[in-house]
Amino acid sequence: MIKNKYLFIEREGPVLFTVTDNYGSSVNIPEGTTLGEAYNLLKPHDKYPIVLGAINNDVSDFQTIIKCDAHIRWITINTQEGHSAYQRTLILMLVRAADMLFPHSYVRVAHSLGKALYCELTFPDGELLTVHHVHQLEAQMKRIQDEFPDIEKIKVGREETIEYLQGVGKADDAALLEHMERVDVTYYRNGDMADYYFGPMLPSLTYAELFELQHYAPGFLLKYPDIDDPYVLEPYEEIPKFAKVFLEAKQWGRILDCSYVNQLNHYIDTGEITDIIELAEGLQEKKQASIADMIVAQSPAIKLVLIAGPSSAGKTTFTKRLCTQLRINDRKPLMLSLDDYFYERSKTPKLPNGDYDFESIAALDIDLFNENIRDLYEGKAVHLPTFHFTDGSRTFRDDAVQLESNSIVVVEGLHALNDDLSRIVPRYEKIKIYLGALTQLAINDHNRISTSDTRLVRRLVRDFKFRGANAQRTFKMWRDVRKGEETNIFPFQEDADIIFNSALIYELPVLKKEAMPLLESVSKDDEYYPLAHHLIRFLSPFKELDGSFVPKRSLLREFIGNDN
């Protein structure tokens, strides 16, 4: 079990500040006291290790100096902030190990893959990574953890950092910093190696107690515990279909010649972004056309197309565009949205806190859905339902629909991949499509772009534009949405016949322009300020791009609308 431990330096001098915490303790501290030292004075206790603290709502590492009267909210390792710090600390340890074992090689943290990070190690002579190399890396990481556990935080002037990066051949990282509004840059040092990360670290390497490396050609997996149980490292569950989609995203990045944020910023500066947009949209449209061709070519004929994905994956627009491609193939698609099959509000299940649980499949009238599908296949005219979110009521449309000989039913919704939903249709007569927003971009080799962060920014903009929701309302819903995805979406993703990547390489510069005012409106004393601040930091490397550059048929229009 991880033990809370942090070096406390007893400081002398007059009392300057009073510090309280969320456990009700209080202490007076002298000048220069760090958060870690305040932790040792206050002695907070929790079931899980405390690894960070929010100083007046600013999420900070233990090395941060407290410079005013402060209230501290202690953050444990089983929170999103603590879990992210766990991953960053492992990456720091990994990069140090690779530098010690294989000088002149470099590590690239590509993307998440289940409960692991997929990484690559490139050798200067082109040598292929082997199982033996991976075992060496893991052993070296454990030696570093035992012998060099300390993490040193270093603040360096922005101009000095840019000059240094240019001098050591890291021109891309230098260019990234040039347009970021920072007075100084925070580095974390372990031994003789320092690196920059977009977020705080754990107090020391010893807190990242559980990890494992696994060869996963051509790279390897860096495995870590689940956020809800930091004391257990579960066996890796293979997700080959998703791995294949990430490989496709990497190939698209090569086609676009754009794998890093700095490259994207360069294209915006030079005006070449229009070519990148055209190519990115073309790749998506080609993929959608190939999916439609595959559906039509199936024998026996596909009767039901089921489309699912997590929140803000772009299901609505994808479904409309797929239907267009099916029409090109002489099929007449009938679109159904599972949103119209919600029970009336009085029958909607509730969460333990009393809120309605719209994420549960129990919120859907499955019996009505199957009745409608059966009647349609039997050639009957069906009056389809319409659900009204404003008052939670359901009505039925006046005009009945009826299938023709070349018709195909296309269903979009959160639970579409769950066979409990479409139990009346045999598996061989339906095809399942899963949507994910799996970006091919990275900030740099050691700082990846989170898929969930991208989706949250999408939803933030969409909710404001089309649902009149401010950032706080979206953030409040997001936690339940994510929990619902873990239960109702992700367990079914590998049962999909097709996985479509809805990410567009240029979308975050567009979304940034729309999202930043919403994020900056969240006051520092707001409970959602840490999340807003995290997203501001996440978006900071991107140059803004006006929405007028987005084609009218783009999937991105689902989130930004057509008003620019």
ABEGO torsion letter per residue (X at the ends): XBBBBBBBBBBBEBBABBBBBAAGBBBBBBBGBBAAAAAAAAGBBBABBBABBBBGGBBBBAABBBABBBBBBBBBAABAAAAAAAAAAAAAAAAAAAAAABBGBBBBBABBBEBBBBBBBBBAAGBBBBAAAAAAAAAAAAAAAAABABBBBBBBBAAAAAAAAAAAGBAAAAAAAAABBBABBBBBBBEABBBBBBEBBBABAAABABBBBBBBOABBBBBBBBAABAABBBBBBBBAAAAAAAAAAAAAAAAAGBABAAAAAAAAAAGAAAAAAAAAAAAAAAAAAAAAAAAAABOBBBABBBBBEBBGAGAAAAAAAAAAAAAAAGBBBBBBBAAAABBBAAABBBBAAGBBBAABAAABBAAAAAAAAAAAAAGBBBBBBBBBAAAGBBBBBABBBBBBAABBBBBBEAAAABAAAAAABBAAABBBBBBBBBBABBABAABBBBAAAAAAAAAAAAAAAAAGBBAAAAAAAAAAAAAAAAAAAAAAAAABABBBBABBAAAAAAAAAAAAAAAAABBAABAAAAAAAAAAAAAAABBBBBAAABBAABAAAAAAEAAX
